[in-house]
Amino acid sequence: MRNSLDSAALDAAVEDVHRAGMPGLFAEVRDGDQVWRGAAGVADVDTGRPVTVGMRHRVGSITKTFTAAAVLQQVEAGRIGLDTPIGRYLPELVPGERGEAITVRMLINHTSGLAEYFPYAYPSLKAFPALANTGPKSLDDHRFTRFDHVELIEMGVTAPAVGAPGGTPGVYSNTNYLLLTQLLGQVTGTTAERYITRNVIGRAGLRDTGFPAGPDIDGPHSRLYEAWFGMIDPPRDYSVYDMSWVGPSASLISTVTDLNRFYGLLLAGEIVSPSSLAQMQRTVPVVSQEGRTGDYGLGLYPMEAAGEDTFWGHGGTVWGGGALAMTRADGKRQMAVAVNLQRWNRLDSSGKPQPHPIDDALAALHRVAMYG
């Protein structure tokens, strides 16, 4: 039957990613009532401890879907206007004409023109996206740094703009989502973390998802290995890390089971209203941090192959870890994958990431997981 779960093919696809060079990965795929879970490789390259499917994992910018859903709940409550200028809410953070030109919607879909702050927060990454001129030193320097989110926002707001407000293609920027978390705090009278925990994570009934209280990951988890394009060799473990550098825009810890549950409920209209979900699925072209242009909505983006159904979800990376969660538009077919190595592509003589066997193996896993 088309799109039914092929356990043998999924087992083989996960093993292929590990054999291609990924230390460890784990995944859950659902098709209606059928569930497949699989893992391959190690959670610790020194001890050989295996990865397991139930591990908690830093899911990076998958958090942005949670943040966007929280903002849309406040839009439904009449406390936030999607097309209201951010300067009406946070004039001290985005002052003057810019604050009047950039709307809440532009922050959520990355068309604000605000620059990414992290090359300014991490001095050795200052040249980003010119990767050959970056280095990983400040990743270690800032392992336990407690960043102030207002200062990070100021770095992004005062940096040269990457586009005109509302212009397309937009440019992906964490500055946008740190502003949204400040906005949530202002209109709800609590912190963004507390609001999202109560009204998004709680509403979805997620038992193993939450924001970190410190630099450690609570519960069973994998070490997270960062290669920074071959400049860290062998890759270094960054699983213990203060995540204030992204805060509630990209710091969630979750499981593949919780991610599938969340996106399933979101696409069923149970986290935000069906009309809000329709807003989330209105896309514009946006340039990713990897330099690729793709469609992006309000904290969601689509994945589709020729002749196949559209999936919706989000991916995320942190130092050393990555995840991707995608759910078919009808909610019945779902995939969530977590990996424990990042930036595995070495750079060629022109400074561009070279293809790596992991790339093809991961793409093949995504195909068999989504389309059978």
N, C-alpha and C positions, 0 to 999 in steps of 0.2 A: 504494500500500500504506500503510495507517495507520501513522503513526510513522516512516516511512522519512524519510531526510534530504532536504529540499527546499532545495537550495543557493540557488536564486534567491530564495526567501522569506527564508532566513537572511541572505543578502547585503543584501536590502532592509531587513530589520528592524534590522541593525546600522547601516546608513546612516541610518535614521530616528532612531535614538538620537543620532547625531552631529548631524543637522540640527536636532534638538530643543534642542541647546545643549551637548551633551557634547563637550569638546575632542577626546577620543580614547577609543576602546575597542577591545578585541580579545577573541575568544572561540574556544573549541573545543567542538564538539558531536560526540558519537559515538553510533552506533546499530549495535551488533554490530561488524562489520568495517568499516562505513562511517565515515569521518571527514570533517567539514567544519571548516575554520578560516577565520576572517575578521577583518578589522580595518577601522576607519574613523576618519578624523580625524588629529589631530596629537599627537605626543609632546611638542612644544615649540611654544607659541603664538607665540613670538618669531621662531623660525627657520623654522617650517613643517615641521620634520622629521616624517615620518609615523610613526604607531604601526605596529608589526608584531606578528604573532601570537606570535612566540617570545620576546617581551620578559619580563624578570624584573620582579616586581611585589610591593609590600608587600601581603600578603593579610589583615592584621589578625586578627580573631577566628576566622578559619578555623583559625588555630593551635590554638584550643581543642579541636578534634577530635583533633589530634595529642597534646595534653597529656592529654586524657581517655583516649586509647588507651594511652598510656604508664602511666597510673595503673592501668588495668585489667590490663595485663600484670603489674604488681606484685601486684594482687589475685590473679591466677592463680598467681603464685609463692608466695602465702601471706604476703607481707610487709606487705600493706595489707588491712584489712577495710573493705569498702564501708560497712558500717553501724557501724563503730567510731568513737567520738567523736574529733574532731580534737585535742581537748585531751590525749588519751593519747599523741599523737605530738609535738605542738607546744604544750605547756602555756604556754610563755613568750609565744607569739604570740596564742593565744586562751585566756586563763586562766579559772579559776573555773567557775561553773555553765554559762556559755555554751560553754566548751570541752567540757564534758560533754554538752551538749544538741545541738551541731552535729556531724553525722556527715560522713564523707568524701563520701557520696552527696549530701548536701545542698549541699556545695560544688560538686560537678560539675553538679548540675541547678539551681543558683541558688535553692534554697529555704532557705538558711542564715539569711536575714534580715540579713546583713552589708551595710552600705551601700557604695556605689561611692566609691572614694577620690579619683578624679581631680578633682572639683570642689574638693577640699581641697588638692591638689597644684598646681592651676592657679588662682590667686586670681581672675582675671577670669571664671572659670566657676563661681564659688562659688554663684551663684543657680540653677544647673542643677538641675532641668529647666525652670525659668522662663526660657525662652530670651531673652525681651526684655530681661531684666536681666543678661544675660551679655555679654561682649565678647571679642574675639580677642587682646587685648594679650599675655596670658601665653603664647600659642602661640609668639610670637616670643621672649619672655623666656627660654623653656625649650628653645629649639632645640638647644642643646648642653649642657643640664643632665644630669649623670649622677646619676640618682635611686638611692637606696638602697631595695631592695625591702622590707626589714623596716620601714623608716619609712613606706613607702606602705601596707603592710598595717596598721600601727598607726593610720594616718589612717582607714581603713575600719572597723577594729574599734572604735575609740573614738567614731566618729560615731554619731549616733542610729540605732538599728536601723530597718530598713525592713519588718520582719516578724518573726514568731516562728519559731524554728528548726523546719523541717519544714512550715510553714504554706504554703498556696497561696491565690492565685497567688504564686509566687516573684517576686523582682525581680532582674533581670540585673545582675551586679556583677563587675567585674574583680578585686575583692578576693578573691573565691572562688578564682580561678584562680592568682593570685599565691601564695596559701596552698598550693595543690596543687603548684606548682613547688617550694616550700620542702619540702613533704612528699616529693616525688620525690628531691630532693637528700639528704634525711636517710636514706631507706631504701635508696638505691642506692649511697651513698658517693661520688657524683660530682655534677656540676651537672645540673639539669634539661635544659639545652641539650645537654650531651654525651650524656645518656641518650637523649633524644628523637632526636638525630641518629643515634646508633648503632642503636637498637632500633625506631624507627618509620620515620624517613626512610630509613635504610639497609635495613631489612627490605623496604620498598616499592620499593627500587631507584630512588629519585628522584635525578636527576642535577643538577637546577637548583634545588633547594630547600635552604634553610639559614637559620640565624640570622645577623643582621648582626654583623660584628666592630666596626663603627664607624657613624658617621652616614650613610655613603654606601651606595648600592645598587651592588653589583658587577655588571658585565656590561651588555648593552643594556637600557635601561629608559626609561620615560616620566617626565617631570616630573609632579608631583602637585599639583593646584590646589585650594586650600581657599577656600571662599566664606564660611563660617560664617554662613549664613542671610542673605546679602547684606551683612553688615557688613564684609567684605573685598571691595572692588570697585575694580579688577578682582581676581579671585581670585589668591592668591599661591602661589608654588611652595614646597612643603614636602617635596620629595623628599629633600633632605639634612636628616636629623633624627636626633637621638639617641633610640633607641627604648627606652631603659631605663625610660621612663614606663609601659610595659606589660610589658617584659621577655619572658620565654619564654611568657607567656600570650597574646600577640597580635603578636609581632614578626617572624614568619616572612616570608621572601622566597621566592617560588615562580613557577611558570609555569602557564598554563592546562592544558598537557599533563600536567605533574606532578600537578596537583590532580585531574584526571580519573583518572589512574592510581592515585593514593592512595585515593580514595573507592571506585573499582572493587574494589581489593584488600580494603579494609576490609569492604565489604558482602559480599565472597566468603568472609569468615572467615579471611583470611590475615594480618591484622595483629594481631587478637585472636581468641580462640576464638569459635565460634558462640554459646556461652552468654553470653560477655561482650558480644557484639554484641547479643544479645537484651536484655541489661540497658541498653545504650546506647539502644535503641529504646523503652524504657519511658518515656513522657512524662508531664509534669505541666504545668499552665498557668503561664506565666512572663510577666511584664511586661517588654518590651524597653526599651532606652534611649530609643526613640522614643515610648514610652507605649502601644504596642500589646500586647495579650495574645495569646500563641500557645503552642502545645505545644512543650516542650523536653525532651530526653532527657538522656543523659550525653554532652555534647559534640556532640550531633547534634540536628537538628530536621527535621520533615517539611514538605514542601510538596505540596499536592494541590489539584486542581480537581475540581468536580463531575463524576462519571462517568469520571474519569481515574485512572490508577495513581498511587500515592504515590511521591514522590522523597524522598531523605534527603541531608542535607549541612549546610552552614553558610555564613553570610555573614560579611563582615568589613569594617571601615573603619579607616583611619588618617587623620591629617591630610592631606587631599588625594586619597586613593586609596580604592578600594573593590573588592571582589570577591565573587562568589557562585559556589559549586560545589554542584551537585545531581546525584545519581545515582539512577535508578529502583531500586526495591527488588530487582529481579532482576539489577541490575548492567549491563543491556544498553544502556540509554539514558542518556547523560551530557551535562552542560552545565557549562562553567566560563566565566565572564565577568569581565573586569577593566575598570575605568573609572578615569579620571584627574581627576575632579572630585568633590568632596563638599560636602554641605550647600548645595545649589543653591537650595533653596526659601527665598524671602524670607518674612518674618513679616507676618501681617495685623495689623489694629489691636488685636486681642485677644492678640497674641503667639504665635499658632499658625502653623506653616509653611503657606504657601499652595500649592495644587497648581501643578505646573510641567509643561510638555510632556514633559520628560525622564521623569517618573514613568510616564506612559502608554506612552511609547515603550519604556522598559526592560521594563515588564510585558508588552508585546506580544512583545518579543524573547524573554523567558523562556518565554512560552507556545509560540511556534513552535519554540524550542529543545527544550523538554521533550516537547511533545505532537504536533509536526509540523503 
